[in-house]
Amino acid sequence: MPEPYAIGLIGLGVMGQRMLDRLHGHPRFQPLCAWDPDPEARAALRARHPQLLVPEEPEQLLTQAGLRGVYIASPPASHLHWAERAFALGLPVLCEKPLAVDAAAAARTLQLQRQGHHRAAVNFSLASSSGLAQLQSCFGAASRHPMGELESVQLTLRFANWPRPWQRGAGAWLAGRAQGGFCREVLSHFIFVLQRVLGTAEVVHSELLYPAQAEAAEIGLRARLFAAGVPVDIDAAVLGQEAEVNEMRWRARGGEVWLSDWFRRIRLRKDDDWRELGERDLRPDLTEADLLEHWSAMLDGRSHALPGFAEALAVQQTVEDLLSSGGQAQPMPSYMGEADR
């Protein structure tokens, strides 16, 4: 067995803590050190993981002897800073999405990454899911199109609250327009899937709704895009009474793929016959172990399914195009959510 990769973690919020738990006990990884700007978070981590190095300053983490990779789970506006510092020290990077909130700055970081041939990826959780594999087999560039020509894609997102209850520790930035909102945090996963299957999407219409609070993140989005000539409609809203819902329907001339619950449920229609795919029909969905296998493959220099910075930047540019319409501050119209009732 090769020597495990010693990893440093930047950001000790929900995602950082989850990743730390994943790394413990995995044969290919060793969590070596972690840092967060919050002194209380650092103190809590020292108490919980006394074997972990928790420096006072982030530079002490990045220059730690034996470090072989960096995981970045800080707020999005800081992602590029930490990625560039890691690249300057020759360290591979796995970054949480979104890659950043400034597309021009992300393009410059991408250029640095390419020039230095640095290994880097962004963690989109559907990257190796069975649902994405199904979509690629039905509609991807190498597909034989068993359902015929793709005619439309429809995405529906609903949230009871934003941020969601388990995210409230990061509520200050997740609830704000500058870095947060469901478009960057959740919609981006599905834009990634769309663009991996069909290529770059073009936003032709985007209508945003915001609450009355100044600088608060969006509460509604109605949009149309085109990808590979296919119309893509998005209907997303924070409705209070609605449970969290995500559904993606890909309709073709001779059938349909309907994915829901983060692609844990997949239904297929061929002509007029519906069937739901069960465990025997699918590869396992992306799990914690799968993510680490893909990450270790990246560090090894082997093939993996994680999107690189270029693909993540393309997702970011589409999401930021959706957000650039400005929108209006007003109550959510009563018609939003009618399709879910």
C-alpha positions as CSV (number, residue, x, y, z in Angstrom):
1,M,0.0,0.0,0.0
2,P,1.4,3.4,-0.9
3,E,2.2,5.9,1.9
4,P,-1.0,7.9,2.7
5,Y,-1.4,11.4,1.5
6,A,-1.0,13.9,4.4
7,I,-3.7,16.5,3.9
8,G,-4.2,20.0,5.4
9,L,-7.7,21.4,5.7
10,I,-8.6,25.1,5.5
11,G,-12.0,25.9,6.9
12,L,-13.7,24.1,9.8
13,G,-17.3,24.7,9.1
14,V,-19.8,21.9,8.2
15,M,-18.0,20.8,5.1
16,G,-14.5,20.9,6.7
17,Q,-15.7,18.9,9.6
18,R,-17.3,16.3,7.4
19,M,-14.2,16.0,5.3
20,L,-12.1,15.5,8.3
21,D,-14.3,12.7,9.5
22,R,-14.1,11.1,6.0
23,L,-10.3,11.2,6.0
24,H,-9.9,9.5,9.3
25,G,-9.4,5.8,8.9
26,H,-9.0,5.9,5.1
27,P,-5.9,4.0,4.0
28,R,-4.9,6.6,1.3
29,F,-5.2,9.7,3.5
30,Q,-3.9,11.1,6.7
31,P,-5.4,14.4,8.0
32,L,-2.2,16.2,9.2
33,C,-3.3,19.7,10.0
34,A,-6.3,22.1,9.9
35,W,-6.9,25.8,10.3
36,D,-9.9,28.2,10.6
37,P,-9.9,31.9,11.2
38,D,-12.2,31.5,14.2
39,P,-10.1,30.9,17.4
40,E,-13.0,29.0,19.0
41,A,-13.2,26.6,16.1
42,R,-9.5,26.0,16.3
43,A,-9.7,25.3,20.1
44,A,-12.7,23.0,19.6
45,L,-10.8,21.0,17.0
46,R,-7.7,20.7,19.3
47,A,-9.9,19.2,22.0
48,R,-11.7,16.9,19.6
49,H,-8.6,15.8,17.6
50,P,-5.5,16.2,19.9
51,Q,-3.3,14.4,17.3
52,L,-4.1,17.0,14.6
53,L,-1.8,20.0,14.2
54,V,-3.9,23.2,14.5
55,P,-1.7,26.2,13.9
56,E,-2.5,29.7,14.8
57,E,-1.6,31.0,11.3
58,P,-2.6,29.5,7.9
59,E,1.0,29.9,6.6
60,Q,2.1,27.4,9.3
61,L,-0.4,24.9,7.8
62,L,0.7,25.4,4.2
63,T,4.4,25.0,5.1
64,Q,3.9,22.0,7.4
65,A,6.6,19.4,6.7
66,G,5.2,16.3,4.9
67,L,2.0,18.0,3.6
68,R,1.0,16.6,0.2
69,G,-2.4,18.2,-0.5
70,V,-4.8,20.9,0.6
71,Y,-8.6,20.8,1.0
72,I,-10.3,24.2,0.9
73,A,-13.7,24.6,2.6
74,S,-13.5,28.3,3.5
75,P,-16.1,30.8,2.3
76,P,-16.1,31.2,-1.6
77,A,-14.5,34.6,-1.7
78,S,-11.3,33.1,-0.2
79,H,-11.0,30.0,-2.4
80,L,-8.7,31.5,-5.0
81,H,-6.4,33.0,-2.4
82,W,-5.8,29.7,-0.7
83,A,-5.6,27.8,-4.0
84,E,-2.9,30.2,-5.3
85,R,-0.9,29.9,-2.1
86,A,-1.0,26.1,-2.3
87,F,0.1,26.2,-6.0
88,A,3.0,28.5,-5.1
89,L,4.2,25.8,-2.7
90,G,3.6,23.0,-5.2
91,L,0.6,21.5,-3.4
92,P,-2.4,19.9,-5.1
93,V,-5.8,21.3,-4.2
94,L,-9.3,20.0,-3.7
95,C,-11.7,23.0,-3.4
96,E,-15.3,23.1,-2.4
97,K,-17.7,24.7,-4.9
98,P,-18.3,27.3,-6.1
99,L,-14.7,27.8,-7.3
100,A,-15.1,31.6,-6.5
101,V,-17.5,34.5,-6.9
102,D,-15.3,36.5,-9.3
103,A,-15.1,34.8,-12.7
104,A,-12.3,37.1,-13.9
105,A,-10.1,36.3,-10.9
106,A,-10.9,32.6,-11.3
107,A,-9.7,32.7,-14.9
108,R,-6.4,34.1,-13.7
109,T,-6.1,31.4,-11.1
110,L,-6.9,28.8,-13.7
111,Q,-4.1,30.2,-15.9
112,L,-1.6,29.9,-13.0
113,Q,-2.8,26.3,-12.4
114,R,-2.3,25.4,-16.0
115,Q,1.1,27.1,-16.3
116,G,2.4,25.3,-13.3
117,H,0.7,22.0,-14.2
118,H,-0.8,21.8,-10.7
119,R,-3.2,19.1,-9.8
120,A,-6.6,20.6,-8.8
121,A,-10.2,19.7,-8.6
122,V,-13.5,21.1,-7.3
123,N,-15.9,19.0,-5.3
124,F,-19.2,18.7,-7.1
125,S,-21.1,15.9,-5.4
126,L,-22.8,14.5,-8.5
127,A,-19.6,14.1,-10.5
128,S,-19.5,10.3,-10.3
129,S,-23.2,9.6,-9.5
130,S,-25.2,6.9,-11.3
131,G,-27.6,9.6,-12.4
132,L,-24.9,11.5,-14.3
133,A,-23.7,8.2,-15.9
134,Q,-27.3,7.5,-17.0
135,L,-27.6,10.9,-18.6
136,Q,-24.3,10.6,-20.4
137,S,-25.4,7.2,-21.8
138,C,-28.7,8.6,-23.0
139,F,-27.7,12.1,-24.2
140,G,-23.9,12.6,-24.0
141,A,-21.6,13.2,-27.0
142,A,-20.7,9.5,-27.2
143,S,-24.3,8.3,-26.7
144,R,-26.2,6.4,-29.3
145,H,-29.3,8.3,-28.1
146,P,-31.5,5.3,-27.2
147,M,-34.4,7.6,-26.4
148,G,-34.0,9.7,-29.5
149,E,-33.3,13.4,-29.8
150,L,-33.3,15.3,-26.5
151,E,-36.0,18.0,-26.6
152,S,-35.9,19.7,-23.2
153,V,-34.5,19.8,-19.7
154,Q,-36.4,21.0,-16.7
155,L,-35.0,21.6,-13.2
156,T,-37.1,22.3,-10.2
157,L,-35.6,23.3,-6.8
158,R,-37.5,24.1,-3.6
159,F,-36.2,25.0,-0.1
160,A,-38.1,25.4,3.1
161,N,-35.5,27.8,4.4
162,W,-32.3,29.4,3.2
163,P,-29.7,28.7,4.5
164,R,-30.9,25.2,5.3
165,P,-30.9,24.3,9.1
166,W,-27.7,22.3,8.9
167,Q,-25.9,25.2,7.3
168,R,-26.8,27.9,9.8
169,G,-23.3,27.9,11.3
170,A,-22.2,29.5,8.0
171,G,-25.4,31.6,7.7
172,A,-23.6,34.9,7.7
173,W,-22.2,34.4,4.2
174,L,-24.6,31.7,2.9
175,A,-27.5,34.0,3.4
176,G,-25.8,37.0,1.7
177,R,-25.9,38.1,-1.9
178,A,-22.1,38.6,-2.2
179,Q,-21.0,34.9,-1.7
180,G,-24.1,32.8,-0.9
181,G,-27.5,31.9,-2.1
182,F,-28.9,28.7,-3.4
183,C,-27.8,29.4,-7.0
184,R,-24.1,29.2,-6.1
185,E,-24.5,26.5,-3.4
186,V,-27.1,24.1,-4.9
187,L,-28.1,25.1,-8.4
188,S,-24.4,24.9,-9.4
189,H,-24.4,21.1,-8.9
190,F,-27.1,20.7,-11.6
191,I,-25.5,23.3,-13.9
192,F,-22.3,21.1,-13.6
193,V,-24.3,18.0,-14.6
194,L,-26.0,19.9,-17.5
195,Q,-22.7,21.1,-18.9
196,R,-20.8,17.9,-18.5
197,V,-23.5,16.1,-20.6
198,L,-24.3,18.8,-23.2
199,G,-21.5,21.4,-23.0
200,T,-21.6,25.1,-22.1
201,A,-25.1,26.6,-21.6
202,E,-26.1,30.1,-22.7
203,V,-28.5,32.1,-20.4
204,V,-31.2,33.7,-22.5
205,H,-33.5,34.8,-19.7
206,S,-33.2,35.1,-16.0
207,E,-35.7,36.5,-13.5
208,L,-34.6,36.8,-9.9
209,L,-36.5,37.6,-6.7
210,Y,-35.0,38.9,-3.5
211,P,-36.4,39.4,0.0
212,A,-36.8,42.9,1.3
213,Q,-33.6,42.7,3.4
214,A,-30.7,44.6,1.8
215,E,-28.0,42.3,0.4
216,A,-29.9,39.1,1.2
217,A,-29.5,36.2,-1.2
218,E,-32.1,35.3,-3.8
219,I,-35.4,33.6,-2.9
220,G,-36.6,32.8,-6.4
221,L,-35.3,32.2,-9.9
222,R,-37.1,31.6,-13.2
223,A,-34.7,31.1,-16.1
224,R,-34.2,29.7,-19.6
225,L,-30.9,28.5,-21.0
226,F,-29.9,26.7,-24.1
227,A,-27.3,23.9,-24.1
228,A,-26.4,22.2,-27.4
229,G,-29.5,23.7,-28.8
230,V,-31.7,22.2,-26.1
231,P,-34.0,24.5,-24.1
232,V,-33.4,24.3,-20.3
233,D,-35.9,25.7,-17.9
234,I,-35.2,26.4,-14.2
235,D,-37.8,27.1,-11.5
236,A,-36.3,27.5,-8.1
237,A,-37.7,29.1,-4.9
238,V,-37.4,29.4,-1.1
239,L,-41.0,29.0,-0.1
240,G,-41.0,28.4,3.6
241,Q,-43.8,25.7,3.6
242,E,-42.1,23.5,1.0
243,A,-39.8,20.7,1.9
244,E,-36.5,20.6,0.1
245,V,-37.0,19.3,-3.4
246,N,-34.7,18.8,-6.4
247,E,-35.9,17.3,-9.7
248,M,-34.3,17.2,-13.1
249,R,-36.3,15.9,-16.1
250,W,-34.6,15.2,-19.4
251,R,-37.3,14.7,-22.1
252,A,-36.5,13.2,-25.4
253,R,-38.5,12.3,-28.5
254,G,-38.8,8.7,-27.4
255,G,-38.5,8.8,-23.6
256,E,-37.5,10.6,-20.5
257,V,-35.0,10.5,-17.6
258,W,-36.4,11.8,-14.3
259,L,-33.9,12.3,-11.5
260,S,-34.8,13.5,-8.0
261,D,-33.4,13.6,-4.4
262,W,-29.8,14.3,-5.5
263,F,-30.1,11.6,-8.1
264,R,-30.8,8.9,-5.5
265,R,-34.0,8.2,-7.4
266,I,-33.9,7.6,-11.1
267,R,-37.0,6.9,-13.3
268,L,-36.9,6.1,-17.0
269,R,-39.6,6.3,-19.6
270,K,-39.2,4.6,-22.9
271,D,-42.2,5.3,-25.1
272,D,-45.1,4.9,-22.7
273,D,-43.4,2.5,-20.2
274,W,-42.0,3.8,-16.9
275,R,-39.6,2.0,-14.7
276,E,-37.5,2.9,-11.7
277,L,-33.9,1.9,-11.6
278,G,-33.0,-0.1,-8.5
279,E,-29.6,-1.0,-7.0
280,R,-29.0,-3.8,-9.5
281,D,-29.4,-1.4,-12.4
282,L,-26.9,1.2,-11.1
283,R,-23.3,1.8,-10.1
284,P,-23.3,3.0,-6.5
285,D,-24.0,6.7,-6.2
286,L,-21.2,9.0,-5.1
287,T,-20.4,8.1,-1.5
288,E,-17.8,9.4,0.9
289,A,-15.4,6.5,0.0
290,D,-16.0,7.2,-3.8
291,L,-15.0,10.8,-3.4
292,L,-11.8,9.9,-1.6
293,E,-11.0,7.3,-4.3
294,H,-11.4,9.9,-7.0
295,W,-9.3,12.4,-5.0
296,S,-6.5,9.8,-4.4
297,A,-6.6,9.1,-8.1
298,M,-6.0,12.7,-8.9
299,L,-3.1,12.9,-6.5
300,D,-1.7,9.7,-8.0
301,G,-2.0,11.3,-11.5
302,R,-4.6,8.7,-12.6
303,S,-7.9,9.3,-14.3
304,H,-10.8,10.5,-12.1
305,A,-14.3,12.0,-12.4
306,L,-13.7,15.2,-10.3
307,P,-14.1,18.4,-12.4
308,G,-11.0,20.5,-12.8
309,F,-10.8,24.3,-12.3
310,A,-11.6,24.9,-16.0
311,E,-14.9,22.9,-15.8
312,A,-15.7,24.5,-12.4
313,L,-15.1,28.0,-13.9
314,A,-17.5,27.3,-16.8
315,V,-20.1,26.3,-14.2
316,Q,-19.4,29.5,-12.2
317,Q,-19.7,31.7,-15.3
318,T,-23.1,30.2,-16.1
319,V,-24.3,30.7,-12.5
320,E,-23.0,34.3,-12.3
321,D,-24.8,35.0,-15.7
322,L,-28.0,33.8,-14.1
323,L,-27.4,36.1,-11.1
324,S,-26.4,39.1,-13.2
325,S,-30.0,40.1,-14.1
326,G,-30.3,42.0,-10.8
327,G,-33.8,40.9,-9.9
328,Q,-36.4,42.7,-7.7
329,A,-36.9,42.8,-4.0
330,Q,-40.5,41.7,-3.5
331,P,-42.5,38.9,-1.8
332,M,-42.5,35.6,-3.5
333,P,-45.6,35.4,-5.8
334,S,-48.2,32.9,-4.8
335,Y,-48.0,31.0,-8.1
336,M,-44.4,29.9,-7.3
337,G,-44.5,26.3,-6.3
338,E,-47.9,25.4,-7.8
339,A,-46.3,22.5,-9.7
340,D,-45.3,20.9,-6.4
341,R,-48.7,20.8,-4.8
